[in-house]
């Protein structure tokens, strides 16, 4: 059974990003991957980091969280960020925003 994909972020918030089209494309890729991927029994965050890397999406685990991944839709130099959690077979987009630095 594949991952369940949940997007808790409104289109309005996505449109406020520096490159909303790029962010939408990344979200679409994540949604597609979720529907094609079965959760592993072990570390699902590392499973997703590998999936994202395979699809040329730059991402890293958020060190202060057990299951959150920070995604850089335009690469690390671009300001846009997407935050998603992966746990118990569910991928949840929890926030989007621009980097403060």
HUCOR-V561991 format. One record per residue. RES is the residue in one small letter. D_CENTER is the distance of its C-alpha to the mean C-alpha in Angstrom with 1 decimal. Layout:
res: [RES | RES]
d_center: [D_CENTER | D_CENTER]
//
This chain:
res: [x | x | x | x | x | x | x | x | x | x | x | x | x | x | x | x | x | x | x | x | x | x | x | x | x | x | x | x | x | x | x | x | x | x | x | x | x | x | x | x | x | x | x | x | x | x | x | x | x | x | x | x | x | x | x | x | x | x | x | x | x | x | x | x | x | x | x | x | x | x | x | x | x | x | x | x | x | x | x | x | x | x | x | x | x | x | x | x | x | x | x | x | x | x | x | x | x | x | x | x | x]
d_center: [19.9 | 16.2 | 13.2 | 13.2 | 10.5 | 10.8 | 9.9 | 11.8 | 11.6 | 14.7 | 15.3 | 17.6 | 15.1 | 13.0 | 16.5 | 17.3 | 14.9 | 16.8 | 15.5 | 14.2 | 14.9 | 12.6 | 9.7 | 10.9 | 11.2 | 7.6 | 6.9 | 10.0 | 9.2 | 6.5 | 9.2 | 11.8 | 10.7 | 10.6 | 14.0 | 15.3 | 14.4 | 16.5 | 15.4 | 17.3 | 19.8 | 18.9 | 15.9 | 12.8 | 10.5 | 12.5 | 12.4 | 8.7 | 9.2 | 12.1 | 10.6 | 8.2 | 11.4 | 13.5 | 11.9 | 12.4 | 8.9 | 9.6 | 7.7 | 9.6 | 10.3 | 11.5 | 15.2 | 16.4 | 14.2 | 14.7 | 11.4 | 8.8 | 6.3 | 6.6 | 5.3 | 8.5 | 8.8 | 12.5 | 12.9 | 14.0 | 17.0 | 15.4 | 15.0 | 11.8 | 8.8 | 5.7 | 5.6 | 4.6 | 7.6 | 9.0 | 12.7 | 15.7 | 14.2 | 11.8 | 8.1 | 7.9 | 6.2 | 8.8 | 9.4 | 9.5 | 12.3 | 14.3 | 15.2 | 18.6 | 20.1]
//
